[in-house]
């Protein structure tokens, strides 16, 4: 069973799969005027080669691409100036922000993000089976050694996701038992030496009020977690296959090069406390994810208001939100301890120190496993 995409006269990409999966969408898109596509009618896969024909204006944060990707929230000094770029061709998508520019986002769902690009289409978690998103990527982080923090807080800048990370960032919205729409964000956070599974839950911007107004100990659990799942060397040009599966039963699974690395068995509950890097507290309860529509995307981000994954004694770096309480990851359902920070408030000098990232996405495959 083969899907063959002929990109040009000299390059044929042939992907051979085993049986056991169902075709999600029959359309195949390729960015080449002279491309020929040979797709067997018996194939059970979608091979996505994004349409990168249109690039958004560098002076706009709200322009919409007619290709597969549309720009999302970007790092801005004002609402009219963009500070990241993306280029594309038959070899894939490149997203770059070097160095990051100052950004001031007060929304709890976007405060860490400095460049976002999303696929125009969404993909539904099936009523039965698993939606799988597989991305082949290389991502390099720059300027991390110039950070202003002491070595006891940032011992290895090349592996610290807080300074700058390249994100595979997929999200979907679900409504909890309180009637509040929660945004579940999953994917991968990539540093030069470690790849982390990303799992976060916040109130969604789709709520009637600001997402920040639904944060607190009486609301649903809101947090960001990162789980180290692979040692890598992103400073080479080696690509890694990163996959995430969304099962209708509520299980989410992360894979690196087709090897299972981490599982969340019940969405809505806290992960292991050593992996919670930002905690806004709240009541854990299961969220039903079946039927949700997943938005696929990428981002370049920093998490300076976070703890380092795996450490309980070290404080977080800098609080990025005012008027919102941060709590220690080490808690019980009834006891919430305030988070300690190295610095009391953020300013340009300790938020921006020349860091940035460039992501090279070779391809992305979306399919359903029954």
For each residue, the residues with C-beta under 8 A, 3 or more apart:
1: 16 17 18 19 40 42 43 44 45
2: 14 15 16 17 40 43
3: 14 15 17 28 39 40 43 45 47
4: 12 13 14 15 37 38 39
5: 12 13 28 30 35 37 38 47 49
6: 11 12 13 35 36 37 38
7: 11 12 13 30 32 35 90
8: 11 32 34 35 90
9: 34
10:
11: 6 7 8 90
12: 4 5 6 7
13: 4 5 6 7
14: 2 3 4
15: 2 3 4 45 47
16: 1 2
17: 1 2 3 21 44 45
18: 1
19: 1 44
20: 369 370
21: 17 44 45 367 368 369 370
22: 44 129 367 368 370
23: 26 43 44 45 46 367
24: 45 46 123 131 366 367 368
25: 46 366
26: 23 46
27: 46
28: 3 5 37 39 46 47 48 49
29: 48 49 50 51 68
30: 5 7 35 37 49 51 90
31: 35 49 50 51 52 53 67 88 89 90
32: 7 8 35 90
33:
34: 8 9
35: 5 6 7 8 30 31 32 90
36: 6
37: 4 5 6 28 30
38: 4 5 6
39: 3 4 28 43
40: 1 2 3 43
41:
42: 1
43: 1 2 3 23 39 40
44: 1 17 19 21 22 23 367
45: 1 3 15 17 21 23 24 365 367
46: 23 24 25 26 27 28 365 366 367
47: 3 5 15 28 363 365
48: 28 29 68 363 364 365 366
49: 5 28 29 30 31 90 363
50: 29 31 67 68 69 88 92 93 119 364
51: 29 30 31 66 67 68
52: 31 55 67 68 69 87 88 89 93
53: 31 66 67
54: 65 66 67
55: 52 65 86 87 88
56: 60 63 64 65 70 71 82 86
57: 60 63 82
58: 82 85
59: 80 81 82
60: 56 57 63 80 82
61: 71 73 74 76 79 80 81 82
62: 71
63: 56 57 60 71
64: 56 70 71
65: 54 55 56 68 69 70 71 120
66: 51 53 54
67: 31 50 51 52 53 54 88 120
68: 29 48 50 51 52 65 119 120 121
69: 50 52 65 86 93 117 118 119 120
70: 56 64 65 117 118 119 120
71: 56 61 62 63 64 65 74 82 86 116 117
72: 116 117 118 297 299
73: 61 105 110 113 116
74: 61 71 82 83 84 103 114 115 116
75: 83 84 97 100 101 102 103 113 114 115
76: 61 79 80 81 82 83 101 103
77: 81 83 101 102 103
78: 81
79: 61 76
80: 59 60 61 76
81: 59 61 76 77 78
82: 56 57 58 59 60 61 71 74 76 85
83: 74 75 76 77 97 100 101 103 114 115
84: 74 75 95 96 97 114 115 300
85: 58 82 95 96 97
86: 55 56 69 71 93 94 95 96 117
87: 52 55 93 94
88: 31 50 52 55 67 92 93 94
89: 31 52 92
90: 7 8 11 30 31 32 35 49
91: 362
92: 50 88 89 360 361 362 363
93: 50 52 69 86 87 88 298 359 360 361
94: 86 87 88 358 359 360 361
95: 84 85 86 115 117 298 300 358 359 361
96: 84 85 86 356 357 358 359
97: 75 83 84 85 100 101 114 115 300 356 357 358
98: 142 143 356 357 358
99: 142 143 352 354 355 356
100: 75 83 97 103 114 164 300 302 352 355 356
101: 75 76 77 83 97 114 352
102: 75 77 348 351 352
103: 74 75 76 77 83 100 114
104:
105: 73 110 111 113
106: 111 212 321
107: 110 111 205 210 211 212
108: 111 202 203 211 212 215 222 280 321 324
109: 183 202 203 204 205 211
110: 73 105 107 113 116
111: 105 106 107 108 305 320 321
112: 224 301 302 303 305 320
113: 73 75 105 110 116 167 169 299 300 301
114: 74 75 83 84 97 100 101 103 299 300 301 302
115: 74 75 83 84 95 97 299 300
116: 71 72 73 74 110 113 169 297 298 299
117: 69 70 71 72 86 95 297 298 299
118: 69 70 72 295 296 297 298
119: 50 68 69 70 122 295 296 297
120: 65 67 68 69 70
121: 68
122: 119 293 294 295 296
123: 24 131 133 293 294 296 366
124: 131 291 292 293 294
125: 131 172 246 247 248 289 290 291 292 293 294
126: 129 130 131 248 290 368
127: 248 290 291
128: 248 370
129: 22 126 247 248 368 369 370
130: 126 245 246 247 248 253 368 369
131: 24 123 124 125 126 245 246 294 366 368
132: 243 244 245 246 365 366 367 368 369
133: 123 170 243 244 294 296 364 365 366
134: 241 242 243 255 364 365 366 367
135: 168 188 241 242 243 361 363 364 365
136: 239 240 241 242 361 362 363 364
137: 166 168 190 239 240 242 359 360 361 362
138: 234 237 238 239 240 359 360 362
139: 166 190 234 357 358 359 360
140: 166 192 234 235 357 358
141: 144 158 163 164 165 166 190 191 192 234 355 356 357
142: 98 99 164 354 355 356 357 358
143: 98 99 146 164 353 354 355 356
144: 141 147 157 158 160 163 164 192 355
145: 157 158
146: 143 353 354 355
147: 144 154 157 163 353 355
148: 349 350 353
149: 153 154 317 342 350
150: 153 154
151: 154 155
152: 155 314
153: 149 150 308 314 315 317 342
154: 147 149 150 151 157 160 162 163 308
155: 151 152 160
156: 159 160 193
157: 144 145 147 154 160 163
158: 141 144 145 191 192 193
159: 156 191 192 193 194
160: 144 154 155 156 157 163 191 308
161: 165 189 191 194 196 226 277 303 306 309
162: 154 165 277 302 303 304 306 308 317
163: 141 144 147 154 157 160 302 304 355
164: 100 141 142 143 144 300 301 302 355 356 357
165: 141 161 162 189 190 191 196 300 301 302 303 357
166: 137 139 140 141 189 190 298 299 300 357 359
167: 113 187 188 189 190 198 298 299 300 301
168: 135 137 187 188 190 198 242 244 298
169: 113 116 185 187 198 297 298 299
170: 133 185 186 187 244 294 295 296 297
171: 183 184 185 186 294 295 297
172: 125 183 184 289 292 293 294 295
173: 181 182 183 184 204 206 292
174: 181 182 184 267 287 288 289 292
175: 179 180 181 182
176: 179 180 181 182 220 268 285 287
177: 285
178: 219 220
179: 175 176
180: 175 176 203 207 214 219 220
181: 173 174 175 176 203 204 206 207
182: 173 174 175 176 201 202 203 204 220 268 287
183: 109 171 172 173 201 202 203 204 205 206 211
184: 171 172 173 174 200 201 267 287 289 292
185: 169 170 171 198 199 200 201 202
186: 170 171 197 198 199 200 244 246 252 264
187: 167 168 169 170 198 244
188: 135 167 168 195 196 197 198 242 244 254
189: 161 165 166 167 195 196 197 198 226 301
190: 137 139 141 165 166 167 168 195 196 232 234 359
191: 141 158 159 160 161 165 194 195 196 234
192: 140 141 144 158 159 232 233 234 235
193: 156 158 159 231 232 233 234
194: 159 161 191 228 230 231 232
195: 188 189 190 191 228 229 230 232 240 242 256
196: 161 165 188 189 190 191 226 227 228 229 309
197: 186 188 189 226 227 229 254 261 262
198: 167 168 169 185 186 187 188 189 224 225 226
199: 185 186 224 225 226 227 252 264 271
200: 184 185 186 223 224 225 278
201: 182 183 184 185 220 221 222 223 267 268 287
202: 108 109 182 183 185 211 215 222 280
203: 108 109 180 181 182 183 207 211 212 213 214 215 219 220 222
204: 109 173 181 182 183 207 211
205: 107 109 183 211
206: 173 181 183
207: 180 181 203 204 210 211 214
208:
209: 213 214
210: 107 207 213
211: 107 108 109 183 202 203 204 205 207 214 215
212: 106 107 108 203 215 321 323 324
213: 203 209 210
214: 180 203 207 209 211 219 220 222
215: 108 202 203 211 212 219 222 280 282 324 325
216: 219 280 281 282 325
217: 281 282 283 336
218: 282 283
219: 178 180 203 214 215 216 222 282 283
220: 176 178 180 182 201 203 214 268 282 283 284 285
221: 201 268 269 270 281 282 283 284 285
222: 108 201 202 203 214 215 219 279 280 281 282
223: 200 201 270 276 278 279 280 282 329
224: 112 198 199 200 276 277 278 303 306
225: 198 199 200 270 271 275 276 277 309
226: 161 189 196 197 198 199 275 277 309
227: 196 197 199 254 262 271 272 275 309
228: 194 195 196 309 310
229: 195 196 197 254 256 261 262
230: 194 195 240 256 261
231: 193 194
232: 190 192 193 194 195 238 240
233: 192 193 236 238
234: 138 139 140 141 190 191 192 193 238
235: 140 192
236: 233
237: 138
238: 138 232 233 234
239: 136 137 138 360 362
240: 136 137 138 195 230 232 256 257
241: 134 135 136 255 256 257 258
242: 134 135 136 137 168 188 195 254 255 256
243: 132 133 134 135 254 255 256 258
244: 132 133 168 170 186 187 188 252 253 254 255
245: 130 131 132 251 252 253 255 369
246: 125 130 131 132 186 252 289 292 294
247: 125 129 130 250 251 252 253
248: 125 126 127 128 129 130 289 290 291
249: 290
250: 247 265 266 267 286 287 288 289 290
251: 245 247 263 264 265
252: 186 199 244 245 246 247 263 264 267 289
253: 130 244 245 247 260 262 263 264
254: 188 197 227 229 242 243 244 260 261 262 263
255: 134 241 242 243 244 245 258 259 260 261
256: 195 229 230 240 241 242 243 259 261
257: 240 241
258: 241 243 255
259: 255 256
260: 253 254 255 263
261: 197 229 230 254 255 256
262: 197 227 229 253 254
263: 251 252 253 254 260
264: 186 199 251 252 253 267 269 271
265: 250 251
266: 250 269 286
267: 174 184 201 250 252 264 286 287 289
268: 176 182 201 220 221 284 285 286 287
269: 221 264 266 284 285 286
270: 221 223 225 273 276 284
271: 199 225 227 264 275 276
272: 227 275 276
273: 270 276 312 329 330 331
274: 309 310 311 312 329
275: 225 226 227 271 272 309 310 329
276: 223 224 225 270 271 272 273 279 307 329
277: 161 162 224 225 226 303 306 307 308 309 316 329
278: 200 223 224 303 305 306 307 316 326
279: 222 223 276 326 327 328 329 331 339
280: 108 202 215 216 222 223 324 325 326 327
281: 216 217 221 222 325 327 331 336
282: 215 216 217 218 219 220 221 222 223
283: 217 218 219 220 221 333
284: 220 221 268 269 270 333
285: 176 177 220 221 268 269
286: 250 266 267 268 269
287: 174 176 182 184 201 250 267 268
288: 174 250
289: 125 172 174 184 246 248 250 252 267 292
290: 125 126 127 248 249 250
291: 124 125 127 248
292: 124 125 172 173 174 184 246 289
293: 122 123 124 125 172
294: 122 123 124 125 131 133 170 171 172 246
295: 118 119 122 170 171 172
296: 118 119 122 123 133 170 364 366
297: 72 116 117 118 119 169 170 171
298: 93 95 116 117 118 166 167 168 169 359 361
299: 72 113 114 115 116 117 166 167 169
300: 84 95 97 100 113 114 115 164 165 166 167 356 357 359
301: 112 113 114 164 165 167 189
302: 100 112 114 162 163 164 165 351 355
303: 112 161 162 165 224 277 278 306
304: 162 163 317 318 320 346 350 351
305: 111 112 278 316 317 318 319 320 321 326 341
306: 161 162 224 277 278 303 316 317
307: 276 277 278 311 314 315 316 329 339
308: 153 154 160 162 277 311 314
309: 161 196 225 226 227 228 274 275 277
310: 228 274 275
311: 274 307 308 314
312: 273 274 329 330
313:
314: 152 153 307 308 311
315: 153 307 339 340 341 342
316: 277 278 305 306 307 319 326 339 340 341 342
317: 149 153 162 304 305 306 341 342 343
318: 304 305 341 342 343 345 346 350 351
319: 305 316 322 326 341 344 345 346
320: 111 112 304 305 346 351
321: 106 108 111 212 305 324
322: 319 345
323: 212
324: 108 212 215 280 321
325: 215 216 280 281 338
326: 278 279 280 305 316 319 338 339 341
327: 279 280 281 331 336 337 338 339
328: 279 331 336 337 338 339 340
329: 223 273 274 275 276 277 279 307 312
330: 273 312 337
331: 273 279 281 327 328 335 336 337
332: 335
333: 283 284
334:
335: 331 332
336: 217 281 327 328 331
337: 327 328 330 331
338: 325 326 327 328
339: 279 307 315 316 326 327 328
340: 315 316 328
341: 305 315 316 317 318 319 326 344
342: 149 153 315 316 317 318
343: 317 318 346 350
344: 319 341
345: 318 319 322
346: 304 318 319 320 343 350 351
347: 350 351
348: 102 351 352
349: 148 352 353
350: 148 149 304 318 343 346 347 353
351: 102 302 304 318 320 346 347 348
352: 99 100 101 102 348 349 355
353: 143 146 147 148 349 350
354: 99 142 143 146
355: 99 100 141 142 143 144 146 147 163 164 302 352
356: 96 97 98 99 100 141 142 143 164 300
357: 96 97 98 139 140 141 142 164 165 166 300
358: 94 95 96 97 98 139 140 142
359: 93 94 95 96 137 138 139 166 190 298 300
360: 92 93 94 137 138 139 239
361: 92 93 94 95 135 136 137 298 364
362: 91 92 136 137 138 239
363: 47 48 49 92 135 136
364: 48 50 133 134 135 136 296 361
365: 45 46 47 48 132 133 134 135
366: 24 25 46 48 123 131 132 133 134 296
367: 21 22 23 24 44 45 46 132 134
368: 21 22 24 126 129 130 131 132
369: 20 21 129 130 132 245
370: 20 21 22 128 129
